[in-house]
């Protein structure tokens, strides 16, 4: 039996990965790297190892493998992006942002990096920086749904309700059968103490949703409670429970449905 070449090992490892034999794929990728440690393609192989380790839940090992890959190809946007998403999944937002920054230093219009960074900056309450990224995305593509929704959410958090409402109204005109748009506007209505409008929007969300969620029914019940419509509110909470919501979590709300306001 002849010793396998670097290319043969790479092909075998790729087949193992395609077949979801991830442990075998990792072993063979590593054999290829050991066979030719200076091969320029090893950055890709280390990245492939990291991807397989990540799928196996071996996140610490995956981060090490991404590090080895980037030691060999420090300007690889694809590898930086893969590591950034892993950091984000692990809740390490600061390191994820650093990787996004490095990508954007190379490719200032990288949509994937801008989208991830804007979301992470929003989570960290760095609203001005997040807004700058959303604006950048919309300059590149005014129809970018993620950026428009992100900007509407950011405006709501900053209590810039008029700007948020403008975006959501436009999105609902364009996407009249998207329940999430109505849910977002219902929450904004609630912030503005417009409970009648919030109820109309959540009713519409429930109507157009293929599978209305327990949270939609809970929100509906809350709006009905605000309007002192206790029987309908109780029915909404009971529907939420049938769909999987915790009865214990809703017990106080159900008790309030029995009180005289």
Secondary structure, 3 states (H helix, E strand, C coil): CCCCCHHHHHHHHHHHHHCCCHHHHHHHHHHHHHHCCCCCCHHHHHHHHHHHHHHCCCHHHHHHHHHHHHHHCCCCHHHHHHHHHHHHHCCCHHHHHHHHHHHHHHCCCCHHHHHHHHHHHHHCCCHHHHHHHHHHHHHHCCCCHHHHHHHHHHHHHCCCHHHHHHHHHHHHHHCCCCHHHHHHHHHHHHHCCCHHHHHHHHHHHHHHCCCCCHHHHHHHHHHHHHCCCHHHHHHHHHHHHHCCCCHHHHHHHHHHCCCCC
